[in-house]
Amino acid sequence: VYFGIRIWSAPAVLGLYAILGYLIAAQDMRAVLYTQLLLNGLNMFLDILFVTYFDYGIEG
């Protein structure tokens, strides 16, 4: 179950690494910080939403 979910998210993760790599190379650390804060906050919110409200369990 977990591997199947991770394999479908791989293109988005690789895209994120490319964007963050570009921002780090451009020395725009503020944008990197804000991007990471936004994505981590969104991840926490969506985890709670999918696990509790949509009852997805471990897949959420």
C-alpha positions as protocol buffer text, in pm:
chain_id: "A"
residue {
  index: 1
  type: VAL
  ca { x: 0 y: 0 z: 0 }
}
residue {
  index: 2
  type: TYR
  ca { x: 266 y: 250 z: 105 }
}
residue {
  index: 3
  type: PHE
  ca { x: 495 y: 175 z: -190 }
}
residue {
  index: 4
  type: GLY
  ca { x: 210 y: 222 z: -436 }
}
residue {
  index: 5
  type: ILE
  ca { x: 128 y: 562 z: -291 }
}
residue {
  index: 6
  type: ARG
  ca { x: 492 y: 671 z: -289 }
}
residue {
  index: 7
  type: ILE
  ca { x: 553 y: 561 z: -648 }
}
residue {
  index: 8
  type: TRP
  ca { x: 265 y: 777 z: -775 }
}
residue {
  index: 9
  type: SER
  ca { x: 395 y: 1079 z: -582 }
}
residue {
  index: 10
  type: ALA
  ca { x: 750 y: 1044 z: -718 }
}
residue {
  index: 11
  type: PRO
  ca { x: 708 y: 1289 z: -1011 }
}
residue {
  index: 12
  type: ALA
  ca { x: 581 y: 1562 z: -776 }
}
residue {
  index: 13
  type: VAL
  ca { x: 870 y: 1499 z: -535 }
}
residue {
  index: 14
  type: LEU
  ca { x: 1125 y: 1517 z: -816 }
}
residue {
  index: 15
  type: GLY
  ca { x: 969 y: 1841 z: -938 }
}
residue {
  index: 16
  type: LEU
  ca { x: 990 y: 1986 z: -588 }
}
residue {
  index: 17
  type: TYR
  ca { x: 1357 y: 1888 z: -562 }
}
residue {
  index: 18
  type: ALA
  ca { x: 1425 y: 2060 z: -895 }
}
residue {
  index: 19
  type: ILE
  ca { x: 1250 y: 2380 z: -785 }
}
residue {
  index: 20
  type: LEU
  ca { x: 1425 y: 2384 z: -448 }
}
residue {
  index: 21
  type: GLY
  ca { x: 1760 y: 2313 z: -614 }
}
residue {
  index: 22
  type: TYR
  ca { x: 1709 y: 2606 z: -848 }
}
residue {
  index: 23
  type: LEU
  ca { x: 1612 y: 2839 z: -563 }
}
residue {
  index: 24
  type: ILE
  ca { x: 1913 y: 2731 z: -356 }
}
residue {
  index: 25
  type: ALA
  ca { x: 2146 y: 2782 z: -654 }
}
residue {
  index: 26
  type: ALA
  ca { x: 1995 y: 3127 z: -706 }
}
residue {
  index: 27
  type: GLN
  ca { x: 2063 y: 3195 z: -336 }
}
residue {
  index: 28
  type: ASP
  ca { x: 1698 y: 3275 z: -267 }
}
residue {
  index: 29
  type: MET
  ca { x: 1685 y: 3107 z: 73 }
}
residue {
  index: 30
  type: ARG
  ca { x: 1379 y: 3301 z: 183 }
}
residue {
  index: 31
  type: ALA
  ca { x: 1173 y: 3143 z: -96 }
}
residue {
  index: 32
  type: VAL
  ca { x: 1305 y: 2799 z: 2 }
}
residue {
  index: 33
  type: LEU
  ca { x: 1204 y: 2858 z: 364 }
}
residue {
  index: 34
  type: TYR
  ca { x: 856 y: 2981 z: 275 }
}
residue {
  index: 35
  type: THR
  ca { x: 803 y: 2695 z: 30 }
}
residue {
  index: 36
  type: GLN
  ca { x: 898 y: 2437 z: 292 }
}
residue {
  index: 37
  type: LEU
  ca { x: 682 y: 2602 z: 559 }
}
residue {
  index: 38
  type: LEU
  ca { x: 384 y: 2614 z: 324 }
}
residue {
  index: 39
  type: LEU
  ca { x: 421 y: 2253 z: 211 }
}
residue {
  index: 40
  type: ASN
  ca { x: 473 y: 2119 z: 564 }
}
residue {
  index: 41
  type: GLY
  ca { x: 170 y: 2309 z: 693 }
}
residue {
  index: 42
  type: LEU
  ca { x: -39 y: 2184 z: 402 }
}
residue {
  index: 43
  type: ASN
  ca { x: 81 y: 1829 z: 468 }
}
residue {
  index: 44
  type: MET
  ca { x: -24 y: 1846 z: 833 }
}
residue {
  index: 45
  type: PHE
  ca { x: -367 y: 1983 z: 742 }
}
residue {
  index: 46
  type: LEU
  ca { x: -427 y: 1726 z: 469 }
}
residue {
  index: 47
  type: ASP
  ca { x: -309 y: 1438 z: 692 }
}
residue {
  index: 48
  type: ILE
  ca { x: -570 y: 1525 z: 952 }
}
residue {
  index: 49
  type: LEU
  ca { x: -835 y: 1580 z: 686 }
}
residue {
  index: 50
  type: PHE
  ca { x: -784 y: 1252 z: 500 }
}
residue {
  index: 51
  type: VAL
  ca { x: -725 y: 1029 z: 802 }
}
residue {
  index: 52
  type: THR
  ca { x: -1001 y: 1154 z: 1030 }
}
residue {
  index: 53
  type: TYR
  ca { x: -1273 y: 1305 z: 814 }
}
residue {
  index: 54
  type: PHE
  ca { x: -1248 y: 1093 z: 500 }
}
residue {
  index: 55
  type: ASP
  ca { x: -1155 y: 779 z: 701 }
}
residue {
  index: 56
  type: TYR
  ca { x: -875 y: 676 z: 464 }
}
residue {
  index: 57
  type: GLY
  ca { x: -669 y: 524 z: 744 }
}
residue {
  index: 58
  type: ILE
  ca { x: -306 y: 465 z: 656 }
}
residue {
  index: 59
  type: GLU
  ca { x: -367 y: 556 z: 291 }
}
residue {
  index: 60
  type: GLY
  ca { x: -471 y: 907 z: 398 }
}
